[in-house]
Every structure is written in structure tokens, then in C-alpha cells.
């Protein structure tokens, strides 16, 4: 009899806990003004549920503010952290997004590109090679700048950061990581992070691999993951936030699969489209390149929708913005036309630092565009 009573009480207690968690869950959904008829995808809500014991362990509501709710058996605590990019509006599921990157620390990025970006309020990601910075070698030959390009100074880079641009790392000396001994690899990857921080750059968390050819090298990937949360590494028209949109069979963005094999797509192999490849292929024919640019940035519409959410994003990579017709240059008027097109057609330009990674679902997502609810065992 006592055994039956204890069993009944246990079931009753479990039911009460389950119902209370459902009430919390419903409250959170209604408080974020979600449409009751809308069933969000895992891009927006990730669930990890234990059948043995249910408890709302953590809730991340990333909207205009990031709210973290954590619970224990007896208390609920809600912390709200304001959005640190004050000019960043909420991202909705029907938005068209673009990420713009600039590499190789070239002076025209601040003298020519930035005024055009400022005209539309766009924020991009600038990947800095420490050895390229102009004032590193004042008064003597810069061995890392032998091609005599005009480079950004540290004052330029700090000005970019102060104006809300995203500053990230592209190594110390712009070497091919695949060909380096471990000591040199550590210098390029870890040393560049320390270099940026020593010069006042706030917490760089993305590493750009020279030539984008380190995505299939586990030694390179492991070194990057030691210091950074993401890597710009490889080429494609789009990145897929769940890493399952490529021809390779993947269901999430884990770095290694269950067999211990390095995956094709993960947060350390974020792929971009090099604008300079178009500049070279089409011999700076701006009319043709502009059309190709429009095709790329609009290709996301085949994957994204209000119902599905943001699933794919184009990343466009630039280097020098000038009229030299060089291998790494994009014509000024073409760049201006591309930025105007993005603005006039309702694209939202975000820095790569707005990428986040969900350790439960193993998906990437965009800051300000995720409600993640984790139901974990107590």
C-alpha cells in the first residue's frame, strides 16, 4: 500500500513539474510576441529534451535584447543584457542578409570603401594581418609588405573599430597555413590574436585563412579553434547556418563527425565568395560583374522564407577598392553601385561577428534572430 502511495505521489509530482514547465514555456513564447500559428524551425528554436526528467534549464531570447533565463528547482533568474551594437535592428525571418568582408589591411578600405559604407550605415568585417599594418615598420623595409601596397595604420584600424566596424584576424604574416610547422602555425593564429588585442582591438573571435584552403586540414582547424570561435575559410556563394545545404551529407555544424572525421562544413570553414575572382574572370567588366553580384546576394531567397527562417547567407569578400584593375582590386564605381543596390533593395548588411553557435543544436545562427529553449536533465 505504501509502495503504491509513493508511486502515485511520484507520478503526481512529475506531472506537476511537467505542467509548470509547460506554463513557463507558454509564458516565454507569448512574452516574445510569437504568432501562435507560426511553428518555428530549429533555426529559431532548439530543443534538447530528456525523457527521464524535465526542467527548463536555460532560455536565450535574442531579439532586440538578449535575455538569459536559468532555473533551479526553487528559483528562476532572468538576466537581460542590452544589445552592444546599438545600431543593430532586430533581424526577422523574412530579412535578406549579406555579410561583407575586407582582407589584407589595404588603405583604400578606409579612404574609399568606408565612406560608401557609411553612406548606408553598413558594418563590415575587416580582417587584419598584423605584419601588413603600415606603421609596424616605419623607417625600414617591411618584409611583409614587399608589394608596396598602401596599408592601414593602427590609427586607421582603431578608427574603424570606434565607428562600429568589426575587426578580426588574418594572421601575422599572410602565409599559407597548410605549409607551416606547428610553431609557426601557433605564431600565425595565436600570435595574431594577441597582436590585435595588444593594439586595442576588442576580443577578435574570427580568423580568416589565407587563400581559404585550410578547411580540410585538421591541424589547422584545431589550432584555430584553440583561439577563435569561427573561421572564414573556403569559398561558396552561400553559407548554410545548419551546414546541411552543401552536397556533402551533414545534418549539423559539428567540427568532427561521430567517426572523428573533420566535417566539410562547420564554424571553422565558413565560406565566402571572393569578389576579386569575378573581377579577374570578367576582366573588370563592371556591367557583367554587377549582374553576377546581384545573382549571388539574391540566391538566398531560394532557401530563406518567413516560415523557414534565415537558413542561408551570402558573404562577399573584397580587398582593395580602387581603379587600378589589379588582381585584388574592385572598381570604385562598381563597389558604390553594389552597396546602393543592397540599400535600395532592402538588404541588411551585418558583420561576421554577428554569427553565433548553439552548442545544443550544433547550428549557427544570427544574433538578434533566435529563441533557444533548452530542456535539459536536472
N, C-alpha and C positions, 0 to 999 in steps of 0.2 A: 504493500500500500504506500509506504514511504517512498519506495523507488518510483512508483507511478506518479506520485505527487511531485517529486523532484524533477521528473521528466517533463511533467506538464508545466512546471514553473520555468524550466529551462527554455521550452518552446515559446512560452508566453513572453519571457524576457527577450528572446531573439526577435520575436515578432515586433515587440515594441521598439527595439533598436532599429529594425529594418524600416518600420513606418516612420520613425523620427528622422532617419537619414533621407527617406523619400521626401519628407516635408522640407528638409533643408535644401535638397536638390531642386525642388519645385520653386522654393523661395528665391534661390540664386538665379534660376532661369528667368523668372518673372522680373526680378530686380534689374536684370540686364536688358529688359525690354525685348526679349526674343519673341518672334512670332510663334504662337503655339502650333500653327500649321506647318511650320518650317522644320524639317528634320535635318539638322546639320550633319555634315560629313565629318570624318575623323580628322580632316584638316583643321576643323574648328573645335571639335570636342574629342578628346582622347580618353578612353576608359580602360582601367585595369582593375578587374574585379576578382576577388577571391570568393569561392563558393562556401568556404568554411566560416568566415567571419567578416561582417561588413562594417566598415566605418569610413566616413568621409575624412580622408587624411589630409588632402591638400587641394585647394582650388585656386587656379590662377586665372583671373579675369583680366585680359589685356584688351582694353578698349581705349578710351581717352586717358584712363589711369590704369595702373597695374595694381590689382588687388590680390593679396595672398590671404587665404583663409585656411587656418590649420586647426585641427580639433584634437582633443583628448577625450577620455570618457566623461569628463566632468566640465569641460570648458571649451569655448570657441573663441578664437582670437582672430581679428581681422586687421591687417595692416595695409595701408594704402600708400603707394609710392608714386609720386607725381611723375609725369612724362618728362624725361630730361631733354628731349628735343621739343622745345616749346612751340616750334613752328610746324610740328608734325601733326597733321589731322588724322582722325580715325580712318583706318583702312576698312572698306566694306567689300563684300564678296563680289560685287559687280564692277569694282575698280579695275582699270588697266594699269599695270605697274611696269616700270622699267628701272633697271639699275645701271648706272653709268660708272665706268672706272677709267682712271688715268694712270699710266705707268711711266716709269723711267725718269721721273723727277725733272721734267723739262720746263723751262722758264715760261714758254708760251701758255702753259696751263693756267698760270695766274695772270699773265698780261693780256691774253686773248680769250681763252676759254671761260675763265671765271666771270668776267663782266657779262658774257652772254648767259651763263648760268644764273647770275644774279638778276638779270632782267626778268626771269620767270620764277625766281625763288627756288631753283633746283639745287639739291645737295647731292654730291657725288662722292665716290671713294678714290682717294689719291694714294697710290702705293709708292712708298719712298724707298729708294736704295741709298743707304747711308753714305756709301763711298762716292755717290754721284753729287751729293749736296755741294753747291758751289763754294761755300766758304770753309769747307773742310781742309782745303789745300791752298789757301791764299799764299801767294808769293812763291809757289813752286808748282811743278808739273803734277797734275792729278792723274795718277796711273790708271784710275778707274774711269776717267773721262777723256780718253785719248782721242775720241772722235770729235772733241772740241764743241760739243753741243752746249748751248747756254742752259744752265741748270738752275733749279730753285735753290734759294738760300734758306737757312734755318729760320730767318725772319719771315720769309715768304710762307714757309710751311706752318709756322705758328700763326700767321695771319689767316691762312686757310682754316686752321682749326678754330680760331677765335670767331670766324664768320660762320661756323656751323658745318663746315665740310668735314668729311670723315678721313682721318689719316691712318693708314695701315702700312704694313711692312712688305718690302720686296727685296730682302736680303741686304748683305753688306757690300758685295762687290759685283752683283749681277752675273754670277757664274751658274753653269749648268749643274744642278744638284745631283743628277744621276752619275756624275763622274767624280764626285768628291769622296775623299776619305772621311771617316766618321768625325774626326777632329775638325776638319774644315766644314763639314755639314753643320756641326753644332755652332760653329762661328757664324755661318751664314744665317741660320734660322734663329737660334737663341741670342746670338750677339746683336742681330739687327733689332730685336725687340728691346733689348737693354739700351741700345744706342738711341732709339726713338724716345724711350722713357727718360733717358739722361738729358735729352734736349727738350723736355717739357710736353711730350705727346702723351695724351691720356689713354692708358691701357689699350694699346693696339692688340686686336684679337683675331686678325685675319692675315694670312701670309700668302703672297702671290708668288707662284713658282715661275721662274724664268722659262719662257717658251712653253709653259703649261704641260711639260712632259713627265711630271713626277707622279701622275695619278696611279700608275701601275707598279710603283716601286714601294714595297712595304717599309723599307729602311727610311726612305724619305718621308712617307706618311707618318710613321711612328715618331720621327723627330719633330715634325710639325705639330703633331697632336700633343707633344710634351709642353709646348709653349703657347699654342693658339687653339681657339675653338673652331676655326674654319680655315679653308684654303681655297684661293682662286687658282684652279689647277685643271686645265683641259679646255676643249673647245666644242661648242654646240650652239645652236640657235636659242635654245631654252634650257633653263634648269627646271627640274621637276621636284617639288618640295617633298614628295614621298619617294623619290628616286626610282619610281617604277614605270616611268614613261619612255625609257630607252629600250632598245632591242634586247638588252641583257635581262634575264629573268631575275627580278628583285621585287620584294614586297615592302621594303622599308629602307632606311638610310644607315643601317649599321655599317661600321667600317669593315668588319670581318663577318663572314657568314658562319653558320653553325659548324662548318668543317675547318674553320680557321683560315679561310682564303680571303684575301683582300677583295672587296667588292668593287664593281665598276663605278658605281655612283654612291657617293657618301659626302659628308660635310667637308671632307678634305679633298674633294675632287669636284668643286663647283665650277661648272663650265660656262665660258663666255664666248661671244662672237667677236673676233678681232676686226675692228673697222678697217685696220690697215691691210688686211687680206683683201677686202673689197677694193681699197684704194689701188692696190697693186694689180689685182686681176683685171680690173676695168680701166687701168691706166689713167686714173683720176678723171674719168668721165663722170662728172658730178650728177648729171641727169640720170644715168643708169644706176649709180650708187645710191642716190636718193630713193629710187624705186625699191631697190633691194633692202634698204634700211626700213622703209615702210612695211615691206613684207615681213621682215623679221619681227618688228615690235608688235605687229598685229597678229602674228602666228599664235599668240597665247589664247586668242578668242576661241580656237578650236578645242581648248581644254578647260577654260575657266567659264563659270557661269554663276548666277546668283544662287542657284540650288547647290551646285557642287562646291563652290568656293574658289579661292585662289589656289591653283594647282601647278601652274607653270608661269615662269617669269623670264623675259629676255634680259640678258646682260650684254651691254655694248661697251667694248674696250677701245679707248683712244690713247694716243701717245702725244705727238706734237700737233698743235693746231696752227698751221701756217700755210703759206702758198709756195713752198719750196718744191713741191711734187716729189719729195723724198720718200723713202721706203716706210718711214714711220710717221709721215705727215698726213693730215686730213685738211683739205682746203677750208679756209676760214668761212667763206660764204656758204659752203655745204654744211658745215657744223652749225652755223647760225640757222639755216633753213631746217635742219633736223630738230633742233631744240624748239623752234617755233612750231613745227608740226606736232611735237609732243604736247606742247602747251595748248595749242588751238584745238586739239582733238581729245582733250580730257585725260591724258596720261598723268599718272602720279609718279614722279621720279623720286626714288628712295636710295639711300646709301646702302652698301652691302652690310654695314654694321647693324641694320635693322633685321637681319636674319637671326632667328633663334632656333634652338634644337630641343625637342621634347624627349627626355630620356625614357619616358614610359612607352610612347608610341614609336620612338625612333624615326620621327618625321621632323623635317624642318618646317618652320612657319614664319610669318612676318609679325614683328612686334606691332601691337595695336590691332591684331586681327585673330585673336584666339581666345576661346574659353576652354580651358583644360580642366577637367574634373577627374581626379584620381580617387578611386575607391580601392584602398589597399587593406591587406590584413592587419589587424592590430597586433 
